[in-house]
């Protein structure tokens, strides 16, 4: 396992992105989550991921890791979703909203499975905005490992915030059991 990023990152409007297209001009929330099986990590646009956070505005703890094989899902993560991802170039990075900071993720172009984990989303949503010097309540982990493309899904859902976003974007097939 390699840790590519482990720091506080700034989110705005409860979002941050992974981008890999040098000509990327942004995407819409609806585009990112179209046809997705979760509401936290939108992977519908090739080479991009749209990541939802509980905090609306401010710094959140964020870690990015790359693994050689699927890592175990640690029990302290309250939310976990998985999606397929393939960068469009080797210029892959975590990008703040509105063209803010960009952190290189050093990922070769290949197919990956991505797991996005969170904890403290409800507390962060209640906090709404985190000012400098205030304690943070939400933490995020983004894990990549080589894997053939496969449908995404929800592995764990415990918070009302995650439930809200899943309900916004996930449409169950007609007649599916609830």
PyMOL commands that set and color helices and strands:
alter all, ss='L'
color gray80, all
select helices_A, chain A and resi 29-33+97-99+121-127+160-169
alter helices_A, ss='H'
color red, helices_A
select strands_A, chain A and resi 2-11+15-19+41-42+48-52+58-67+79-86+93-95+102-104+111-119+139-146+153-156
alter strands_A, ss='S'
color yellow, strands_A
deselect
rebuild
show_as cartoon
